[in-house]
Amino acid sequence: MEVTGSMEEQCEQRLTNLYKESHSWLLQTAQRITKNKLEAEDLVMELYEYLHLKKNKKLFWGKSYNIMYCQKYLKCRYLNKTKKLNKTTYFGTIFDNNVEDIEYDTEKDLTIQRAYDEVMRELKRLETTRSWPQSKIFQYYFFSDMTMEEVAEDIKISKSTTYLAIRKIKEHLKELLDNPFNDIR
């Protein structure tokens, strides 16, 4: 099924395709992040609303939206929300009209996006060096929801080799890159 029409129609079609193909996966991912079903549903709805309002062609992937971007959005949005809520003391209840809304910190999202792009560039560069196998193992682990043991079983190598490869690339990235998550708990 080809996605055609104006930009508005393409975005709506892609959003519909994302919902049909990946809604349950997005809910599961959000629930793993939030550890709460209701918060997970809210988070996924925020994602849909964001994509609906954004209408950014860069986020397109195939006939849907880039699922990796969606996953990253869920993680970053949740981390940013919880950090802000942990720092804020509310006087009154949620139903009290005197409680002021707090503006969402988009700068944190941009910082995380820049760090993510920097990691991706470095992993791409490592593919041209002798660290190519370790880089591929790290990417496979990083982009999946699998544990190190599951990755080892899937690519049929020992668990210790998988662990060492992932640790080596993590240490390499820690040395080179600024970590935007340092102040997140």
Buried (B, 14 or more C-beta within 10 A) or exposed (E): EEBEEEEEEBBBBBBEBBBEBBEEEBBEBBBEBBEEEEBBBBBBEBBBEBBEEEBEEEBBBEBBBBBEBBBBBBBBBBBBBBBBEEEEEEEEEEEEEEEEEEEEEEEBBEBBBEBBEBBEEBBEEBEEEEBEEBBBBBBBBBEEEEEBEBBBEEEEBEBEBBBEBBEBBEEBBEEEBEEBEEEEE
